[in-house]
Amino acid sequence: MIRRIRLFTGLVLFAYVATHLINHALGLISYPAMEAGRGWFLAIWRNDAATILLYGSLSIHFLLALWAIYDRRTLKYSLGEALQLGLGIAIPLLLAGHVVGTRGAHQVTGTEDNYAYVLLAHFKFATEYLWLQTAGLIAAWIHGCIGLHYWLRLKSWFERWKLPLFGAAIMLPTLSLLGYLDGGQAVLALFNDAQWWREMRAMIQPPGRADLAGLNATTAYIRWTVIGGVCIALAARIIRYLVRHNASRLRVSYVDGPDISVSPGDTILDISRENDIPHASVCGGRGRCSTCRVRIISGEDNLPVPSTDEQRVLDRINAGSGVRLACQARATGDVTVLRLLAPDASVADGYARPAYLRGEEREIVILFADIRGFTSLSERKLPYDIVFVLNRYFASMGSAIERAGGHLDKFIGDGVMALFGIQSDPEQAAREAMQAAQNMGEALERLNKSLEGEIPEPLRIGIGLHLGPAIIGEMGFGRATSVTAIGDAVNTASRLEASTKEFGAQLVVSDEVAKKAGVEMDAFPKKEIAVRGRVAGVPIRVVEDAQALPL
């Protein structure tokens, strides 16, 4: 609920600042355009409902900032978080004088706080306020943009729109400042017209000396209230620390990490932060991104059941049993946890992902292919020529596999590994694999024709297809992470590909694949080959030319 209120009040304040900046930008057109825009601005914001909404949001948002200072177990912030918090505290200090001098003066003394009144004050009579307001508006805009970024970057569409949004975030305040400067110069020019100034002064009715003193006192009161609130929040942190320091202790153990003795009540993410244990948290511990998730190895009973919001996030990512959000799980007793993501996890790691990426056993078809006699070919060609030929070969084979619905696992030297059935049933996987083999035979024929004169003899390939249970998942490290498969079926497929040399054939396919695909293979020789680690042999069909498959 606190997060929702903070988001709602922040959006209200951001909308106010954005419309304020748009009004300033009209100064690039003319000073009268600024005044005309002010009419629409006041119609939106200067009414009873909008006033309650605006100043209520401002007060609540500031109180929630103080609560965040108190509630967070460590003051170790990321650069973005520290900048957002620091600017948030600075905003009321910088803009208190502007708010009191405009809306306050209008309410208390009846001053007409139009652009002439404000621009003359800033460019003629009290230029120091120009710099305070400029700094305050920039601080408010940056603070709001950081908050929006933290919220929107978790949306799946944000990656496509982040550059246009960043451009808009730079353009609006820039146009606003330029418009405000142009408006100030226009009003200074009008000020030299004595008649205009007399009429404008009568309409504005600036506050008198006594009223001005009262307004200045109100500004000082607001600033001291802000400073006092921050000091109270920090003092409350110190008191809490002293109380908790003498409380009973519990132990949080990290798999492949330290054992930490802590006081009850902290979230697992707080414990990681306090003890400098690297822990992913893209959203900053707000319970939205799921990147801080951990698996509870032991002590699950020492954690409260997930809240509705936490469970919603866990369901969104299809989290298995024993998985919790570290930013929401508060230990009341000893627990052992395993961090599930690397500390540098990205926003994409928080999106819902297919089950196979997390690791599961499925019945799939594995394809291996290799160029025959490529070693002798490479000895007679320059490195540039070898790379050129291989890239042409990989492009042809990769396209043939993907057209059939296969997933390219990896290129190994001059070999190819592909998977079929990652997200489909074994029957469809087998049909797609057989189609891919035929596509590869046709693609190889076209490739050899295009390479005539480039290589001394046509390229020959061997393809092995086998179906069986395998463990699939996203495996690897860093940029070398990819979806792959491991298991006996993978080894068998590799053995079938190697046997194409023995039979002088382009394709060796296990009977299991042919049966699942529903392809009649009686026209092709039936053999049985031994596979290391298996007692029984594997029945196969030997296909001299994959293009001859009856598909």
C-alpha positions in Angstrom: 0.0 0.0 0.0 2.8 2.4 0.8 4.4 1.8 -2.6 1.1 2.4 -4.3 0.5 5.6 -2.4 4.1 6.8 -3.1 3.6 6.1 -6.8 0.3 7.8 -7.0 1.4 11.0 -5.2 4.6 11.0 -7.2 2.6 10.9 -10.5 0.4 13.8 -9.3 3.5 15.9 -8.5 5.2 14.9 -11.7 2.2 16.0 -13.8 2.2 19.3 -12.0 5.8 19.9 -12.7 5.5 18.8 -16.3 2.5 21.2 -17.0 4.4 24.0 -15.3 7.4 23.4 -17.5 5.2 23.3 -20.6 3.7 26.7 -19.6 7.2 28.1 -19.2 8.2 26.8 -22.7 5.4 28.9 -24.3 7.8 31.9 -23.6 9.6 30.8 -26.8 6.5 31.9 -28.6 5.8 35.1 -26.7 5.0 36.6 -23.3 1.3 36.7 -24.1 1.4 33.0 -25.0 2.8 32.3 -21.5 -0.1 34.2 -19.9 -2.6 32.4 -22.1 -1.1 29.1 -21.1 -1.3 30.1 -17.5 -5.0 30.4 -17.8 -5.3 26.8 -18.7 -2.7 25.8 -16.1 -4.8 27.6 -13.3 -8.0 26.0 -14.6 -6.4 22.6 -14.0 -4.6 23.1 -10.8 -6.1 26.2 -8.9 -9.4 24.8 -7.8 -10.5 23.2 -4.5 -10.2 19.6 -5.7 -6.9 20.0 -7.4 -5.5 22.0 -4.5 -6.3 19.3 -2.0 -4.9 16.7 -4.4 -1.7 18.6 -5.1 -0.8 19.7 -1.6 -2.0 16.5 -0.1 0.2 14.6 -2.5 3.1 16.9 -1.7 2.7 16.4 2.1 2.2 12.6 1.9 5.1 12.1 -0.6 7.4 14.0 1.7 6.3 12.0 4.8 6.8 8.8 2.9 10.4 9.9 2.0 11.0 10.4 5.8 9.5 7.0 6.4 11.8 5.5 3.7 14.8 7.1 5.5 13.8 5.5 8.8 12.5 2.2 7.5 15.4 1.2 5.3 17.8 -0.9 7.3 20.9 0.5 5.6 21.8 3.9 4.2 23.9 2.3 1.5 22.2 3.5 -1.7 22.9 3.1 -5.3 23.9 6.3 -7.1 20.4 6.7 -8.6 18.7 6.1 -5.3 21.0 8.5 -3.5 20.4 11.2 -6.1 16.6 10.7 -6.0 16.5 10.9 -2.2 18.8 13.9 -2.0 16.9 15.8 -4.7 13.6 15.0 -3.0 14.8 16.6 0.2 16.3 19.6 -1.6 13.1 20.4 -3.6 11.0 21.9 -0.7 14.1 23.8 0.5 14.6 25.3 -3.0 11.0 26.0 -3.9 9.5 27.0 -0.6 10.1 30.7 -1.4 8.5 30.4 -4.8 5.4 28.6 -3.6 4.8 31.0 -0.7 5.6 34.0 -2.9 3.1 33.0 -5.6 0.2 30.8 -4.4 0.7 32.0 -0.7 0.8 35.7 -1.7 -2.3 35.2 -3.8 -4.3 33.5 -1.0 -3.2 35.8 1.8 -2.8 39.3 0.2 -4.8 38.9 -3.0 -1.7 39.4 -5.2 -2.3 38.4 -8.9 0.7 36.1 -9.3 0.8 36.3 -13.1 3.9 35.9 -15.2 4.6 39.6 -15.1 4.7 39.5 -11.3 7.0 36.5 -11.2 9.3 37.4 -14.1 9.9 40.9 -12.9 10.7 39.6 -9.4 13.2 37.1 -10.8 14.8 39.3 -13.5 14.5 42.8 -11.9 13.9 43.0 -8.2 15.1 39.7 -6.6 17.3 37.9 -9.1 18.5 35.4 -6.4 15.1 33.7 -6.6 15.6 33.0 -10.3 18.4 30.7 -9.5 16.6 29.1 -6.6 13.5 28.4 -8.7 15.6 27.1 -11.6 17.5 24.8 -9.4 14.3 23.7 -7.7 12.4 22.9 -10.9 15.4 21.0 -12.3 15.7 19.0 -9.1 12.0 18.2 -9.1 12.2 17.1 -12.8 15.2 14.9 -12.3 13.7 13.4 -9.1 10.5 12.6 -10.9 12.3 11.2 -14.0 14.4 8.9 -11.8 11.2 7.7 -10.1 9.5 7.1 -13.4 12.5 5.2 -14.7 12.5 2.9 -11.7 8.8 2.2 -12.2 8.7 1.9 -16.0 11.9 0.0 -16.7 10.1 -3.1 -15.4 7.6 -2.8 -18.2 8.2 -5.1 -21.2 7.7 -2.2 -23.6 10.1 0.2 -21.9 13.2 -1.0 -23.8 11.7 0.0 -27.1 10.6 3.5 -25.8 13.4 4.4 -23.5 15.4 6.5 -26.0 12.4 8.6 -27.1 11.4 9.1 -23.4 14.9 10.1 -22.5 14.9 12.6 -25.3 11.6 14.1 -24.1 13.1 14.2 -20.5 16.0 16.3 -21.8 14.0 18.4 -24.2 11.1 19.6 -22.0 13.2 21.3 -19.2 15.6 22.7 -21.9 12.7 24.4 -23.8 11.2 25.5 -20.5 14.3 27.3 -19.4 14.8 28.9 -22.8 11.1 30.0 -22.8 11.4 31.4 -19.3 14.5 33.4 -20.3 12.7 34.8 -23.4 9.7 35.7 -21.3 11.9 37.5 -18.8 13.5 39.5 -21.5 10.1 40.4 -23.0 8.8 41.6 -19.6 12.0 43.6 -18.9 11.4 45.4 -22.2 7.8 46.1 -21.3 8.9 47.4 -17.8 10.5 50.4 -19.6 7.0 51.5 -20.6 5.9 53.5 -17.6 2.2 53.3 -18.6 2.4 49.5 -18.8 4.1 49.3 -15.5 1.5 51.5 -13.7 -1.3 49.4 -15.1 0.4 46.1 -14.3 1.3 47.2 -10.8 -2.3 48.2 -10.0 -3.5 44.8 -11.3 -0.8 42.7 -9.5 -1.1 44.5 -6.1 2.2 43.3 -4.8 2.4 42.4 -1.0 3.3 45.2 1.3 6.3 45.2 3.6 4.4 43.7 6.5 2.9 41.0 4.4 6.2 40.3 2.8 7.8 39.8 6.2 5.1 37.3 7.1 5.6 35.4 3.8 9.3 35.2 4.4 8.7 33.8 7.9 6.4 31.1 6.4 9.2 30.2 3.9 11.7 29.8 6.8 9.1 27.7 8.7 8.7 25.3 5.8 12.4 24.9 5.4 13.1 24.3 9.1 10.2 21.8 9.1 11.9 19.8 6.3 15.2 19.9 8.0 13.6 18.9 11.3 11.8 16.0 9.7 15.0 14.6 8.2 16.7 14.9 11.6 13.9 13.2 13.4 14.0 10.3 10.9 17.7 9.9 11.4 17.4 10.1 15.1 14.7 7.4 15.1 17.1 5.2 13.1 19.7 5.6 15.8 17.2 4.7 18.6 16.0 1.7 16.7 19.6 0.5 16.2 20.3 0.8 19.9 17.2 -1.1 20.8 17.7 -3.9 18.2 21.4 -4.2 18.9 20.6 -5.7 22.3 17.8 -8.0 21.0 18.0 -11.7 20.4 20.0 -12.8 17.4 19.3 -15.3 14.5 21.5 -16.7 11.8 21.1 -16.2 8.1 23.3 -18.5 6.0 24.1 -18.0 2.3 24.9 -20.9 0.1 28.4 -20.1 -1.3 28.4 -17.2 1.1 28.9 -16.2 4.7 26.8 -16.9 7.8 25.4 -13.7 9.3 24.2 -13.1 12.8 21.4 -10.5 12.8 18.5 -9.2 14.8 15.0 -10.5 13.8 12.8 -8.5 11.5 15.1 -7.5 8.7 14.4 -8.7 5.2 16.9 -10.9 3.6 17.8 -8.2 1.1 18.4 -5.7 4.0 20.7 -8.3 5.6 22.6 -8.6 2.3 22.9 -4.8 2.0 24.0 -4.3 5.6 26.7 -6.9 5.2 28.0 -6.0 1.7 26.8 -9.3 0.3 26.2 -8.8 -3.5 22.5 -9.3 -4.2 20.5 -8.4 -7.3 17.7 -5.9 -6.8 16.8 -4.0 -10.0 13.8 -2.3 -8.5 15.7 -1.3 -5.3 13.8 -3.7 -3.0 10.3 -2.5 -3.9 8.9 -6.0 -4.5 8.3 -5.5 -8.2 11.1 -6.9 -10.3 11.7 -10.3 -8.6 15.5 -10.2 -9.3 16.3 -10.4 -5.6 14.6 -13.8 -5.4 16.1 -16.6 -3.3 15.5 -20.3 -2.7 14.9 -21.2 0.9 17.1 -24.2 1.6 16.2 -24.5 5.2 14.2 -22.6 7.8 11.2 -21.8 5.6 9.0 -22.0 8.7 10.9 -19.0 10.1 9.5 -16.8 7.4 6.0 -15.4 7.2 3.8 -16.6 4.4 4.1 -14.4 1.2 1.8 -11.4 1.1 -0.7 -11.0 -1.7 1.6 -8.7 -3.6 4.6 -10.9 -3.2 2.7 -14.0 -4.3 1.5 -12.1 -7.3 5.1 -11.4 -8.4 6.1 -15.0 -7.7 3.2 -16.3 -9.8 4.1 -13.9 -12.6 7.6 -15.5 -13.0 6.3 -19.0 -12.4 8.5 -19.3 -9.3 8.8 -22.9 -7.9 8.2 -24.0 -4.3 10.6 -22.5 -1.8 11.3 -19.4 -3.8 10.8 -16.0 -2.0 11.5 -12.4 -2.8 14.4 -11.4 -0.6 13.1 -7.8 -0.2 9.8 -9.1 1.3 10.9 -12.1 3.4 11.6 -11.1 7.0 13.4 -13.8 9.0 12.2 -14.6 12.5 14.5 -17.5 12.9 17.5 -19.2 11.3 17.3 -19.6 7.6 19.6 -20.8 4.8 19.1 -19.2 1.4 20.5 -19.5 -2.2 20.6 -16.3 -4.3 19.1 -17.3 -7.7 20.4 -14.5 -9.9 23.8 -12.9 -10.4 24.3 -9.6 -8.6 24.4 -7.8 -12.0 21.0 -9.2 -13.1 19.1 -7.0 -15.6 15.5 -5.9 -15.9 14.9 -8.7 -18.4 15.6 -11.2 -15.6 12.5 -10.1 -13.8 10.1 -10.9 -16.7 8.0 -14.0 -16.8 10.0 -16.7 -18.5 9.2 -20.1 -20.0 9.6 -23.0 -17.7 12.3 -24.6 -19.9 14.6 -21.7 -19.3 14.7 -22.5 -15.6 15.6 -26.1 -16.3 13.3 -29.0 -17.0 13.4 -32.5 -18.5 11.6 -32.8 -21.9 11.5 -35.3 -24.7 13.2 -33.5 -27.6 15.0 -34.2 -30.9 18.6 -33.3 -31.1 20.4 -32.6 -34.4 24.1 -32.7 -34.9 25.8 -31.8 -38.2 29.4 -31.6 -39.2 31.4 -30.9 -42.4 33.2 -34.0 -43.7 36.9 -33.6 -44.5 37.0 -30.0 -43.5 40.4 -30.3 -41.8 42.2 -31.2 -45.1 40.3 -28.4 -46.8 41.4 -25.8 -44.3 45.0 -26.8 -44.7 44.9 -25.6 -48.3 43.1 -22.3 -47.8 44.0 -19.0 -46.3 42.4 -18.1 -42.9 40.3 -15.4 -44.6 38.9 -17.9 -47.1 38.2 -20.5 -44.3 36.2 -17.9 -42.3 34.3 -16.8 -45.5 33.3 -20.4 -46.3 32.3 -21.3 -42.8 30.2 -18.2 -42.4 28.4 -19.0 -45.7 27.9 -22.6 -44.5 26.6 -21.5 -41.0 24.2 -19.1 -42.6 22.8 -21.7 -45.0 22.5 -24.4 -42.3 21.1 -22.0 -39.7 18.5 -20.7 -42.0 17.5 -24.3 -43.0 17.1 -25.3 -39.3 15.1 -22.2 -38.3 12.8 -22.4 -41.2 11.8 -25.9 -40.0 11.1 -24.6 -36.5 14.4 -25.7 -34.8 16.3 -23.8 -32.1 20.0 -23.3 -33.0 21.9 -24.3 -29.9 25.5 -23.6 -30.9 28.1 -23.8 -33.6 31.1 -25.9 -32.6 34.1 -25.5 -34.9 32.6 -26.6 -38.2 29.7 -28.4 -36.5 26.1 -27.4 -35.7 23.8 -28.4 -32.8 20.1 -27.7 -32.9 17.1 -28.6 -30.7 13.5 -29.4 -31.7 10.6 -29.7 -29.3 11.6 -27.1 -26.7 8.0 -25.8 -26.7 6.2 -28.5 -28.7 5.3 -32.2 -28.4 7.7 -35.0 -29.5 5.7 -35.7 -32.7 5.9 -32.2 -34.0 9.6 -32.0 -32.9 10.4 -35.1 -35.0 8.6 -33.8 -38.1 10.4 -30.5 -37.8 13.8 -32.2 -37.4 13.3 -34.4 -40.4 12.2 -31.3 -42.4 15.3 -29.5 -41.2 17.6 -32.3 -42.4 16.0 -32.2 -45.8 16.3 -28.4 -45.9 20.0 -28.7 -45.0 20.6 -31.1 -47.9 18.9 -28.7 -50.3 20.8 -25.7 -48.8 24.1 -27.6 -49.1 23.5 -28.3 -52.8 22.8 -24.6 -53.5 25.8 -23.5 -51.4 28.2 -25.8 -53.3 27.0 -24.4 -56.6 27.7 -20.8 -55.4 31.1 -21.8 -54.1 32.3 -23.5 -57.3 35.8 -22.2 -58.0 36.2 -21.1 -54.4 36.9 -24.6 -53.0 38.6 -27.6 -54.6 35.7 -30.0 -54.0 32.0 -29.7 -52.9 31.3 -29.6 -49.2 29.9 -32.8 -47.6 28.1 -33.0 -44.3 26.9 -35.6 -41.9 23.7 -35.2 -39.9 22.5 -37.2 -36.9 19.0 -37.1 -35.4 17.9 -38.7 -32.2 14.9 -38.3 -29.9 14.9 -38.9 -26.2 14.6 -37.3 -22.7 17.1 -34.4 -22.1 17.5 -31.7 -19.5 17.1 -28.3 -21.1 17.6 -24.9 -19.6 19.6 -21.6 -19.9 23.1 -22.5 -19.0 26.5 -20.8 -19.1 28.1 -17.7 -17.7 27.8 -14.0 -18.6 27.5 -13.5 -22.4 28.2 -17.2 -23.0 24.8 -18.1 -21.5 22.3 -19.8 -23.9 19.5 -22.4 -24.0 21.1 -25.8 -24.4 20.4 -29.5 -23.5 22.4 -32.2 -21.7 21.8 -35.9 -21.2 22.1 -39.3 -22.8 20.0 -38.3 -25.8 22.4 -35.6 -26.7 25.4 -38.0 -26.6 23.5 -40.5 -28.7 22.7 -37.8 -31.4 26.3 -36.9 -31.5 27.2 -40.6 -32.0 24.7 -40.9 -34.8 26.3 -37.9 -36.6 29.7 -39.4 -36.2 28.4 -42.7 -37.7 27.6 -41.0 -41.0 31.4 -41.4 -41.8 31.1 -45.1 -41.3 28.1 -45.5 -43.6 29.2 -42.9 -46.2 25.8 -41.2 -45.8 24.5 -37.7 -45.3 21.9 -38.5 -42.6 21.6 -41.1 -39.9 18.2 -41.0 -38.1 17.1 -43.1 -35.1 14.0 -45.2 -35.6 12.4 -43.3 -32.7 12.5 -40.1 -34.6 11.1 -41.7 -37.8 8.2 -43.3 -35.8 7.3 -40.1 -34.0 7.4 -38.1 -37.3 5.2 -40.7 -39.0 7.6 -40.9 -42.0 7.8 -44.2 -43.9 11.5 -45.2 -43.9 11.4 -48.8 -45.3 13.2 -47.6 -48.4 16.3 -46.8 -46.4 18.8 -49.4 -44.9 18.1 -50.3 -41.3 21.1 -50.7 -39.0 21.9 -50.8 -35.3 24.9 -49.0 -33.8 26.4 -49.3 -30.4 26.6 -46.2 -28.2 29.0 -46.0 -25.3 27.2 -46.2 -22.0 24.2 -48.0 -23.4 23.7 -51.7 -23.2 21.3 -52.1 -26.1 22.1 -50.8 -29.6 20.2 -47.9 -31.2 18.1 -48.9 -34.3 18.8 -46.4 -37.1 18.0 -45.6 -40.7 20.8 -44.6 -43.1 19.9 -42.0 -45.6 22.5 -41.4 -48.3 21.0 -38.0 -49.4 18.7 -36.1 -47.0 16.9 -34.6 -49.9 15.4 -38.0 -50.6 13.4 -38.1 -47.4 9.7 -38.8 -48.2 8.2 -35.7 -46.5 
